[in-house]
């Protein structure tokens, strides 16, 4: 009975140890050469960082979208402004870059970091910062 308990503990601990080997390191190098669009939660994230802008916040900040609209030479249209912005980012009218699906469920799309997408990132972060700092 005692050997069964010891054997169970060994297998249990070895299972826990092997799980650590597949968990990504929190010190993995940052890669900001691309942006990731989460179409389910309407997030625009910077590379493999956890820094994301919530695109649903643009509904109350329409006037602040002008830098993005000027850069992409088109307007973000209603009634669903976040979806319109996502489509603009994933499929620019001038075809200067393309988006690539990540995973099999169609939820995530990867777009390159470039002059256009950087304007979108800075604008969305500015909108988010303005919304959350205006209450203080």
Helices and strands as residue ranges (DSSP letters): H 2-22, E 34-38, E 43-46, E 52-54, G 55-60, G 62-65, H 66-72, H 81-90, E 100-102, E 108-112, H 115-133
